[in-house]
Amino acid sequence: MTLNVKGLPSALGSALVAGVAVVAMHYTAMAAVTVTLDGRPLGGGTPASQFVLPLAIGIMVVLAVAGIAVALSPQGPESGEGSAVEPIRVDLFGQERY
């Protein structure tokens, strides 16, 4: 989608079509599901109070690692210093793209 769509209206239109497709697949799958209860008691599960803290810690660890990776990533040359950076060229489907 990103290689073929140019312009904001086209990008918004293609994103809308993709979103409608995802929602349609979700509702199609949910319509195909059948549930039959057999009378057994439901499982206990984990209470929310025991689930929220590990979830919050996990999210904080992921964000911290991502932040450190971004902070330690090499920076490009400052504006006005050195030569201009040449764009990466990719030969995709026989057509050179930037």
C-alpha positions in Angstrom: 0.0 0.0 0.0 2.8 2.5 0.8 4.6 1.9 -2.5 1.6 2.5 -4.7 -0.6 5.1 -2.9 0.3 8.7 -3.3 -1.4 11.6 -1.7 -3.5 12.0 1.5 -6.9 11.3 0.0 -5.7 8.1 -1.6 -4.0 7.0 1.6 -7.1 7.7 3.6 -9.3 5.8 1.1 -7.0 2.8 1.1 -6.8 2.8 4.9 -10.6 2.9 5.0 -10.9 -0.1 2.6 -8.4 -2.0 4.7 -10.2 -1.3 7.9 -13.5 -2.4 6.5 -11.9 -5.6 5.3 -10.5 -6.3 8.7 -13.8 -5.6 10.4 -15.7 -7.8 7.9 -13.3 -10.7 8.4 -13.7 -10.3 12.2 -17.5 -10.4 12.1 -17.5 -13.2 9.6 -15.4 -15.3 12.0 -17.4 -14.4 15.0 -20.6 -15.4 13.2 -19.1 -18.8 12.5 -18.4 -19.5 16.2 -20.8 -21.6 18.2 -20.5 -22.2 22.0 -22.2 -25.0 23.8 -22.1 -25.0 27.6 -22.1 -28.5 29.3 -23.0 -27.5 32.8 -19.5 -27.6 34.4 -18.6 -24.7 36.5 -16.5 -22.0 34.8 -12.7 -21.8 35.6 -11.5 -19.3 38.2 -9.0 -17.3 36.2 -6.7 -14.6 37.4 -8.2 -11.6 39.2 -7.6 -8.2 37.7 -5.6 -7.0 40.7 -3.0 -9.8 40.1 -2.9 -9.1 36.4 -2.6 -5.3 36.1 0.8 -5.0 37.9 2.7 -7.5 35.8 1.1 -6.0 32.7 2.1 -2.5 33.7 5.7 -3.6 34.5 5.9 -5.4 31.2 4.7 -2.4 29.2 7.2 -0.1 31.1 10.1 -2.5 30.4 9.3 -2.6 26.7 9.0 1.2 26.5 12.2 1.6 28.4 14.1 -0.7 26.2 12.7 1.0 23.1 13.6 4.4 24.5 17.1 3.4 25.3 17.5 1.9 21.8 16.4 5.1 20.2 18.5 7.3 22.6 21.6 5.2 21.8 21.0 5.0 18.1 23.6 6.8 15.9 22.6 10.2 14.7 23.0 11.5 11.2 25.3 14.4 10.4 24.2 17.8 11.6 22.8 20.1 9.0 25.6 21.9 7.1 28.2 19.4 8.1 29.6 16.7 5.8 28.1 15.4 2.6 24.4 14.8 1.9 23.2 11.3 2.7 22.3 9.3 -0.4 18.8 7.6 -0.3 18.6 3.8 -0.1 17.5 2.3 -3.3 15.5 -0.9 -3.4 14.9 -3.0 -6.6 11.3 -4.0 -5.9 9.5 -5.9 -8.7 12.0 -4.7 -11.2 11.4 -1.0 -10.6 13.9 1.0 -8.6 12.2 2.8 -5.6 13.5 5.2 -3.0 
